[in-house]
Amino acid sequence: QKKVTIVGVPMDLGQMRRGDDMGPSAIRCAGVKEKLESLSFDDEDLGDIPVEQRDDVKGLYTSEKLKNLTENAGAN
């Protein structure tokens, strides 16, 4: 039996533009669960890992090249 576990990480803290945090929900809306099942995978979706959202982040730019370094490290 082939098994797949799905874990979403809705995070865009390392980017200048918004939107990457919608990736997990977009993949789910596109039918990833149904596609995996059609390929005979036993799949389990554990939902999303809670990640601090950009609007809640205090130090938006930790350094010139590393955006939200502390928040990214915490999420990872």
CORLINPE-V346354 format. One record per residue. N is the residue number from 0. RES is the residue in one letter. PHI is phi as a letter, one per 20 degrees, with the letter a starting at -180 (NA if undefined). BURIAL is # if it has 9 or more other C-alpha atoms within 8 Angstrom, else .. D_FIRST is the distance of its C-alpha to the first C-alpha in Angstrom with 2 decimals. Layout:
BEGIN
n=(N,N)
res=(RES,RES)
phi=(PHI,PHI)
burial=(BURIAL,BURIAL)
d_first=(D_FIRST,D_FIRST)
END
This chain:
BEGIN
n=(0,1,2,3,4,5,6,7,8,9,10,11,12,13,14,15,16,17,18,19,20,21,22,23,24,25,26,27,28,29,30,31,32,33,34,35,36,37,38,39,40,41,42,43,44,45,46,47,48,49,50,51,52,53,54,55,56,57,58,59,60,61,62,63,64,65,66,67,68,69,70,71,72,73,74,75)
res=(Q,K,K,V,T,I,V,G,V,P,M,D,L,G,Q,M,R,R,G,D,D,M,G,P,S,A,I,R,C,A,G,V,K,E,K,L,E,S,L,S,F,D,D,E,D,L,G,D,I,P,V,E,Q,R,D,D,V,K,G,L,Y,T,S,E,K,L,K,N,L,T,E,N,A,G,A,N)
phi=(NA,e,c,c,d,d,c,e,c,f,c,c,f,e,d,e,d,e,p,f,f,e,g,g,f,f,f,f,f,f,n,f,f,f,f,f,f,f,e,m,e,e,d,c,d,e,n,d,f,f,c,g,e,g,f,e,e,f,e,g,d,f,b,f,d,d,e,l,g,f,f,f,f,f,f,f)
burial=(.,.,.,.,.,#,#,#,#,#,#,#,#,#,.,.,.,.,.,#,#,#,#,#,.,.,#,#,.,.,.,#,.,.,.,#,#,.,.,.,#,#,#,.,.,.,.,#,.,.,.,#,.,.,.,.,#,.,.,.,#,#,.,.,.,#,#,#,#,.,#,#,.,.,.,.)
d_first=(0.00,3.80,6.33,10.00,13.09,16.28,19.65,22.86,26.02,28.87,31.46,34.28,36.58,36.72,37.89,41.37,40.16,38.25,35.01,32.13,31.37,30.38,27.40,24.68,26.15,26.66,23.01,22.08,24.96,23.84,20.68,17.91,15.85,16.43,15.76,12.32,11.55,13.25,10.99,7.88,7.04,7.01,10.40,13.20,16.74,18.99,22.02,24.68,26.21,29.92,32.04,35.83,37.02,39.62,42.37,42.02,42.21,45.61,45.75,44.50,45.38,44.97,46.29,47.28,44.03,41.47,41.12,40.32,39.36,39.32,37.24,34.69,34.44,34.00,31.16,29.35)
END
